[in-house]
Each structure stands twice: as C-alpha cells, then as structure tokens.
Amino acid sequence: MKKNEMAKTTKEFDRRFDNGEDVHDLIDMSKAKIIRHGKKVRITLDVAEEMVKEIDQIRQSIGVDRGALIKVWLHERLQQEKAASAKY
C-alpha cells in the first residue's frame, strides 16, 4: 500500500479529509492526548422562564440541545475568566 504524501497545510488536510481520503498516515498519533474531564456532577439551576425561552430560540436556530449549549457557554466563560486572571 502506498503511503500518503503529507499535507502541506491545514487547508489541504481538511480538503483531503472532506473528500473522504484516508488521512490516518498523515496524523502523528504519538502526540495525541486523551482528555478526561473527570467525574460528572449534576447541578440544578432555577432561571426565569423568559431566559429559557431565549436560550431555546438560540439553540433551535443552531440545532443543538439546550444543555449542550449551556455547557459550551459555561466552558467559554471559564476560559475567559482563566485568561483574565492570568493577566494579573
């Protein structure tokens, strides 16, 4: 079997992947990391009905689950806070 020629740019890699080309030979798995975020903890939030309606409008427009959207927002905010606190 012929080994694939390495992609020279990320755009080329993405194009080849999107076209269904086998890109396994193009990935250096020795540098891959498995991230385990630890034990999941359930939280309960009481929020105004109007806020839930607004969240649902956004999630429907992008086609994701309410919980998934809120998790992404929380993650983004945590990253912002970490970056802000690292500056001081």
For each residue, the residues with C-beta under 8 A, 3 or more apart:
1:
2:
3: 25
4: 21 22 23 25 26
5:
6: 26
7: 10 12 13 16 23 26
8: 12
9: 12 13
10: 7 13 14
11: 14 15
12: 7 8 9 15 16
13: 7 9 10 16 17 23 26
14: 10 11 17 18
15: 11 12 18 19
16: 7 12 13 19 21 23 26
17: 13 14 20 21 23
18: 14 15
19: 15 16
20: 17
21: 4 16 17
22: 4 25
23: 4 7 13 16 17 26 27
24: 27
25: 3 4 22
26: 4 6 7 13 16 23
27: 23 24 32
28: 31 32
29: 32
30:
31: 28
32: 27 28 29
33:
34:
35:
36:
37: 40
38:
39:
40: 37
41:
42:
43:
44:
45:
46:
47: 51 52
48: 51 52
49: 52 53
50: 53 54
51: 47 48 54 55
52: 47 48 49 55 56 66
53: 49 50 56 57
54: 50 51 57 58
55: 51 52 58 59 66 69 70
56: 52 53 59 60 66
57: 53 54 60 61
58: 54 55 61 62 69
59: 55 56 62 63 64 65 66 68 69
60: 56 57 63
61: 57 58
62: 58 59 69
63: 59 60
64: 59 68 69
65: 59 68 69
66: 52 55 56 59 69 70
67: 70 71
68: 59 64 65 71 72
69: 55 58 59 62 64 65 66 72 73
70: 55 66 67 73 74
71: 67 68 74 75
72: 68 69 75 76
73: 69 70 76 77
74: 70 71 77 78
75: 71 72 78 79
76: 72 73 79 80
77: 73 74 80 81
78: 74 75 81 82
79: 75 76 82 83
80: 76 77 83 84
81: 77 78 84 85
82: 78 79 85 86
83: 79 80 86 87
84: 80 81 87 88
85: 81 82 88
86: 82 83
87: 83 84
88: 84 85
